[in-house]
Amino acid sequence: MLSVVWAHSTLLAMASLTLATMGILTTLPLFWSLPTAFLAGTGAAAGIAMINSIGNLAGFLGPYAVGWLKQATAANAAGMYLLAVFMLLGGLLAVSVPARLVNK
């Protein structure tokens, strides 16, 4: 969201996008350990497959949602806010997994 707020400054916008990307990429190994932490065998394989399927669907529908919001609001900011909200929602869902399920 800071890249939208600082859109007038290329340096600040790029710095905020770089910081966001660093945060996203550092969480990936932690996220992918979740399915195998509380699912076993074929359940873990099915969970990972479901995560990949939902991710691919989001990768397909995300650009359409951003384009629709840009057209509906006549601003690029709405699409970026939508992406930020979904990232926040995903983070909250990952944090909401009880520790007793993960720390076996």
URBEL-V834276 format. One record per residue. PHI is phi as a letter, one per 30 degrees, with the letter a starting at -180 (NA if undefined). PSI is psi in degrees with one decimal (none if undefined). BURIAL is # if it has 16 or more other C-alpha atoms within 10 Angstrom, else .. Layout:
PHI,PSI,BURIAL  PHI,PSI,BURIAL
This chain:
NA,-28.8,#  d,-28.9,#  d,-29.5,#  d,-42.8,#  d,-39.7,.  c,30.2,.  d,-24.1,.  d,-19.3,.  c,112.6,.  d,-40.7,.  d,-47.5,.  d,-39.2,#  d,-43.7,#  d,-37.5,.  d,-41.5,.  d,-38.4,#  d,-37.8,#  d,-43.5,.  d,-41.9,.  d,-41.8,.  d,-39.4,.  d,-42.9,.  d,-42.0,.  d,-46.8,.  d,-27.6,.  d,-19.9,.  d,-15.8,.  e,-48.2,.  d,-36.1,.  d,-41.2,.  d,-44.1,.  d,-11.2,.  d,-14.5,.  d,-48.2,#  d,-40.8,#  d,-12.6,.  d,-33.0,.  b,6.3,.  b,149.6,#  b,151.6,.  h,-125.6,.  d,-26.6,.  d,-40.3,.  d,-41.9,#  d,-41.4,.  d,-38.9,.  d,-43.4,#  d,-39.7,#  d,-39.7,.  d,-41.4,.  d,-44.3,.  d,-40.3,.  d,-45.1,.  d,-39.6,.  d,-41.4,.  d,-39.1,.  d,-41.8,.  d,-37.8,.  d,-27.5,.  d,-44.4,.  d,-23.9,.  e,-50.1,.  d,-34.3,.  d,-41.2,.  d,-42.3,#  d,-42.9,#  d,-40.6,#  d,-43.8,.  d,-38.0,#  d,-40.8,#  d,-38.5,.  d,-33.9,.  c,-9.5,.  h,32.0,.  b,143.1,.  d,-23.7,.  d,-36.1,#  d,-40.6,#  d,-39.9,#  d,-37.8,#  d,-38.6,.  d,-46.4,#  d,-40.5,#  d,-39.0,.  d,-42.5,.  d,-34.2,.  d,-41.9,.  d,-43.0,.  d,-43.8,.  d,-40.8,.  d,-42.5,.  d,-38.2,.  d,-40.3,.  d,-38.8,.  d,-25.3,.  d,-6.8,.  d,124.3,.  d,141.4,.  d,-31.5,.  d,-25.3,.  d,-32.5,.  d,-39.3,.  c,65.2,.  c,none,.
